[in-house]
Amino acid sequence: MEYITAHYMQGEGRFLVLQKYSVRTIPICVACIGIEPDREKRTKLAESLRMWTEQFPWRKLAAKPAAWKQEARMQLCALMQGSKAEIVVCVENEVLLLRWEAPHLHTDRFISAYVICGCFGQGHAERINAAFDGRIEPGAGVLIADSDYLKRTDEKTLGQVLRLFGTVTEEKAQKHLSEIAQGTDGLAILLIAREEAPADGR
C-alpha cells in the first residue's frame, strides 16, 4: 500500500507539516496542521515536528502497531502540548490521529478531521470527533482541515467533491483539494490510501 497526499495552505497564523517515508517497504506518512498566531512559535512547532519524524525509531517499531502508537502518542503529546493542532500518523494501514485544542488561543477558528470513504467511487465523508486509533483500507482517505478551508463546502458533499476517478495521482488529489478552497484562506491535508501502482505506472 502507498499514500497519495495533497495539501493546501493560504493565509497567516497557520503551519503545516507533511512527511513521507518508506522503511523496509512499509509506507509511513506524518501529517499535521496547526493554528498559531505567533510566527516564532509556529515556526518552532513545525521544525520540532519535522525533527521528530526524522528521529522517531521507525525502523525498530514500524512493524509493531501497538508499540509505535504507544510511543508516538507519548512523544507527540509532550512535543505538541499547548498547541492547537491535529496530527495524523499512518504506518501501512494503521492510523493514529491526535488532537490538541489550546484553549488559551482566543480564536473562533477550529480544526476538523474526516474519514473520506470510497475516494475512488461514490465518496462520502464521516467526521472524526475525537482522537482516533484504527486502520484504513485502500480507497479510503483522511482529511484534516481548518474551519476557513471547510466553509467552502459542507459535510454532506465533502466526500463527493474529493472522490477521484481513473488513474489516481497526487496531481489529481491536489487539484480537487485546491478547487474546494477557491484560492482563499485555509489549511488542509488529504491522505488517500491505495494499493501500490503497477510497475508501468498505470
C-alpha positions in Angstrom: 0.0 0.0 0.0 1.0 3.6 -0.5 -0.3 7.1 0.3 -1.4 9.7 -2.2 -1.1 13.2 -0.5 -2.1 16.7 -1.2 -2.0 19.9 0.8 -3.3 23.5 0.8 -2.2 26.5 2.8 -3.1 30.1 2.4 -3.2 32.9 4.9 -1.4 33.8 8.1 -1.2 32.1 11.5 -1.1 28.6 10.2 1.6 25.8 10.0 1.7 22.6 8.0 4.0 19.6 8.1 3.8 16.7 5.7 6.4 14.0 5.7 6.5 10.6 3.8 9.0 7.7 4.3 9.3 4.1 3.5 11.0 1.7 5.9 11.6 -1.9 4.9 8.9 -1.4 2.2 6.4 -0.1 4.9 4.9 3.2 3.9 4.9 5.9 6.6 3.1 9.3 6.4 3.0 12.0 9.1 0.7 15.0 8.5 0.0 17.9 10.8 -1.9 21.2 10.5 -2.0 23.8 13.3 -3.1 27.3 14.2 -0.6 29.6 16.0 -0.7 33.4 15.7 2.8 33.8 16.9 5.2 33.4 14.0 8.2 32.3 16.1 6.1 29.7 18.0 4.6 28.2 14.9 8.0 28.0 13.1 9.4 26.3 16.2 6.5 23.8 16.4 6.7 22.9 12.7 10.5 22.4 12.8 10.3 20.4 16.1 7.7 18.1 14.4 9.9 17.6 11.3 12.8 16.7 13.6 10.6 14.3 15.5 9.6 12.5 12.3 13.2 12.1 11.3 14.4 10.8 14.7 11.5 8.5 15.6 12.6 4.8 15.6 10.5 3.8 12.6 12.9 1.0 11.6 12.6 -0.6 15.0 8.8 -0.1 15.6 7.1 0.3 12.2 6.1 -3.4 12.0 4.7 -3.3 15.6 1.5 -1.2 15.5 0.8 -1.3 19.2 4.4 -0.3 20.1 4.7 2.6 17.6 1.3 4.0 18.5 2.1 4.0 22.2 5.5 5.6 21.7 4.3 8.1 19.2 1.3 9.1 21.3 3.6 9.7 24.4 6.2 11.7 22.5 3.8 13.8 20.4 1.7 14.7 23.5 4.8 16.1 25.1 6.0 17.8 22.0 2.7 19.4 21.0 1.3 20.3 24.4 -0.3 23.8 24.4 -0.7 23.9 20.7 -3.8 24.0 18.5 -3.1 21.2 16.1 -4.2 17.9 14.5 -1.7 15.1 13.6 -2.3 12.0 11.5 0.3 9.3 11.6 -0.1 6.5 9.1 2.1 3.4 9.0 0.9 1.0 6.3 -2.8 0.6 7.0 -2.6 1.6 10.7 -3.7 5.2 11.6 -3.3 7.3 14.7 -5.0 10.7 14.9 -4.2 13.1 17.7 -5.7 16.5 18.5 -4.8 19.4 20.7 -7.3 22.3 21.4 -5.1 25.0 23.1 -8.0 26.8 24.9 -5.6 29.8 25.7 -5.8 30.7 22.0 -8.7 33.1 21.6 -9.8 32.3 18.1 -13.1 31.0 16.6 -11.1 29.0 14.0 -11.1 25.3 14.6 -9.6 22.1 13.0 -11.6 19.1 12.0 -10.8 15.6 10.7 -12.8 13.4 8.3 -12.6 9.9 7.1 -13.3 10.0 3.3 -14.8 6.7 2.3 -14.9 5.5 -1.2 -12.4 8.0 -2.6 -12.3 6.0 -5.9 -16.1 5.8 -6.3 -19.2 7.1 -4.6 -17.4 9.1 -1.9 -18.8 10.4 1.4 -17.3 12.0 4.5 -17.6 11.0 8.1 -16.4 13.5 10.7 -14.0 12.2 13.4 -14.9 14.0 16.7 -12.0 12.8 18.9 -8.6 11.2 18.8 -8.7 8.1 16.6 -6.8 4.8 16.6 -7.6 2.4 13.8 -7.0 1.1 10.3 -7.5 2.4 6.8 -8.3 0.4 3.8 -7.3 1.1 0.2 -9.7 3.5 -1.4 -10.3 5.5 1.8 -8.7 8.7 3.0 -8.3 11.1 5.8 -8.8 14.9 5.5 -7.7 17.3 8.2 -8.6 20.9 7.7 -9.3 24.2 9.4 -12.7 26.0 9.5 -11.6 28.6 6.9 -11.0 25.8 4.4 -14.1 23.9 5.3 -16.5 26.8 4.9 -16.3 26.4 1.1 -18.3 23.1 1.3 -20.4 21.2 3.7 -20.0 17.8 5.2 -22.7 16.3 3.1 -20.9 17.0 -0.2 -17.3 16.9 1.0 -16.7 13.2 0.2 -18.3 13.6 -3.2 -16.0 16.5 -4.0 -12.9 14.6 -3.0 -13.6 11.4 -4.8 -11.2 10.5 -7.6 -11.7 8.7 -10.9 -9.4 6.9 -13.3 -5.7 7.0 -12.6 -5.2 8.2 -9.1 -2.3 10.7 -8.9 -1.1 13.3 -6.4 -1.8 15.9 -9.2 -5.5 15.0 -9.3 -5.8 15.0 -5.5 -4.1 18.4 -5.3 -6.4 19.8 -7.9 -9.5 18.6 -6.0 -8.2 20.0 -2.7 -7.4 23.4 -4.3 -10.8 23.6 -6.1 -12.6 23.4 -2.7 -10.7 26.4 -1.3 -11.2 28.5 -4.4 -7.9 30.4 -3.8 -9.0 31.9 -0.4 -7.5 31.4 3.1 -7.5 27.9 4.5 -5.4 24.9 5.6 -5.8 21.3 4.7 -4.0 17.9 4.1 -5.6 15.0 2.3 -4.2 11.5 2.6 -5.6 8.7 0.4 -4.6 5.0 0.8 -4.3 3.0 -2.3 -2.7 -0.3 -3.5 0.8 0.3 -4.9 0.7 1.3 -8.5 1.9 -1.3 -11.1 5.4 -1.1 -12.4 4.2 0.6 -15.6 2.7 3.4 -13.5 -0.9 2.8 -14.5 
